[in-house]
């Protein structure tokens, strides 16, 4: 016999451990280890100020510390993996960084991961028949974006190369 709807709702609330309600989203992201290695594309399925539910092709270990780079919002979060189930995982944010602001030198790789993710998004959209200009606009790669990122002067060589390639795409 199934439980009445009101009882089922109460049970789900009782097992909910998050302090904040999450917003359902579908955002492109990248997950990487603490050094920026082993980066894999992922999707953010829901998010709050304190955590997120993600989906990725990679295998995440419970209690591991990772960086979640949210390409849409230009944020990076140092997070702990609190649960995994198949290709989904729950992350608890330890600290968040705006990728539009100055980062500590040891975290500059986060900006590289962001730019790489955005360029992959553009390539994917172009592959689906979207014009370059529209694809770049959709993922937020306007020329002023590259100027802002390029002005930091602390970008790794790989990011400089990616920025140069992107500027060529825009005919600059």
C-alpha positions in Angstrom: 0.0 0.0 0.0 1.4 3.4 -0.9 1.7 6.3 1.6 -0.7 9.2 1.3 0.9 12.2 -0.6 1.1 14.3 2.6 3.1 11.6 4.4 5.5 11.1 1.4 6.1 14.9 1.4 6.9 14.9 5.1 9.3 11.9 4.7 11.2 13.7 2.0 11.4 16.8 4.1 12.7 14.8 7.0 15.6 13.4 5.1 16.5 16.7 3.5 19.8 17.8 5.1 20.6 21.0 3.2 20.2 24.3 5.0 19.1 26.1 1.8 16.8 25.2 -0.9 18.4 24.8 -4.3 17.3 26.2 -7.6 16.9 23.8 -10.5 19.1 24.8 -13.4 21.0 23.4 -16.3 24.4 25.1 -16.6 27.7 24.1 -18.2 30.5 23.6 -15.8 33.9 22.0 -15.3 35.0 19.8 -12.4 38.7 19.7 -11.6 40.9 18.5 -8.8 42.6 21.0 -6.5 45.5 21.6 -8.9 43.3 22.1 -12.0 44.2 18.7 -13.4 41.8 16.0 -14.5 39.3 18.5 -15.6 36.0 17.1 -17.0 32.9 18.8 -18.4 29.8 18.6 -16.3 26.4 20.0 -15.8 25.0 21.8 -12.8 21.5 20.4 -12.2 20.6 22.5 -9.1 22.5 25.0 -7.1 22.3 27.2 -3.9 24.7 29.5 -2.2 26.1 26.4 -0.3 26.2 23.6 -2.8 25.1 22.0 -6.0 24.0 18.8 -7.6 26.0 18.0 -10.7 26.1 15.4 -13.5 29.4 14.4 -15.1 31.0 11.5 -17.1 33.9 11.4 -14.6 34.0 9.4 -11.4 34.1 11.5 -8.2 35.1 10.1 -4.9 33.1 11.0 -1.8 34.8 13.4 0.6 37.2 14.6 -2.2 37.8 18.3 -2.6 37.2 19.6 -6.2 36.7 22.8 -8.0 33.4 23.4 -9.7 33.8 26.1 -12.4 30.4 27.5 -13.3 30.9 28.8 -16.9 27.5 30.6 -17.1 28.0 32.6 -13.9 31.8 32.9 -14.1 32.2 31.5 -10.6 34.4 28.8 -9.2 33.7 26.9 -6.0 36.0 24.9 -3.9 33.7 22.0 -2.9 33.6 18.7 -1.1 31.9 15.8 -2.7 29.2 14.8 -0.1 27.5 12.0 -2.1 27.6 10.2 -5.4 25.1 8.2 -7.3 26.0 7.0 -10.8 26.9 10.0 -12.9 25.4 12.5 -10.3 27.1 14.0 -7.3 26.3 16.4 -4.5 28.8 19.1 -3.7 29.1 21.3 -0.5 30.8 24.6 -1.2 33.7 25.5 1.0 34.7 28.7 -0.7 33.6 30.6 -3.8 35.5 32.8 -6.2 34.3 35.3 -8.8 36.4 34.6 -12.0 35.9 38.3 -13.0 37.9 39.5 -10.0 41.6 39.1 -9.2 42.5 35.5 -8.0 45.3 34.4 -5.9 48.2 33.3 -8.2 47.8 29.6 -7.2 44.2 29.7 -8.5 44.8 31.3 -12.0 44.2 27.9 -13.5 40.5 28.4 -12.8 40.3 31.2 -15.3 42.0 28.9 -17.9 39.3 26.2 -17.2 36.6 28.8 -17.7 37.9 30.1 -21.0 38.5 26.5 -22.3 34.9 25.6 -21.3 33.5 28.6 -23.1 35.5 27.9 -26.2 34.2 24.3 -26.2 30.7 25.6 -25.9 31.2 27.8 -28.9 32.6 24.9 -30.9 29.6 22.7 -29.9 27.1 25.4 -31.0 29.0 26.0 -34.3 28.8 22.2 -34.9 25.1 22.4 -34.5 24.8 25.1 -37.2 24.8 28.2 -35.0 26.7 31.2 -36.5 30.0 32.0 -34.8 28.8 35.5 -33.7 25.6 34.1 -32.2 27.4 31.2 -30.5 30.0 33.6 -28.9 27.2 35.8 -27.7 25.2 32.9 -26.2 28.2 31.8 -24.1 29.2 35.3 -23.2 32.4 35.6 -25.3 32.2 39.2 -26.4 35.4 41.0 -27.3 35.2 43.1 -24.1 35.2 39.8 -22.1 38.6 38.9 -23.7 40.0 42.3 -22.9 38.9 42.0 -19.3 40.4 38.6 -18.9 43.6 39.6 -20.8 44.2 42.6 -18.7 44.9 40.6 -15.6 48.5 40.1 -16.8 48.8 36.9 -14.7 47.3 34.4 -17.2 49.1 31.2 -17.9 50.7 30.7 -21.4 47.9 28.3 -22.4 45.2 30.9 -21.6 47.1 33.5 -23.6 47.1 31.1 -26.6 43.4 30.4 -26.2 42.6 34.1 -26.0 44.7 34.7 -29.2 42.8 31.9 -31.0 39.5 33.4 -29.8 40.4 36.9 -31.0 41.3 35.4 -34.4 37.7 33.9 -34.5 36.4 37.5 -34.1 38.7 38.8 -36.8 40.8 40.9 -34.4 
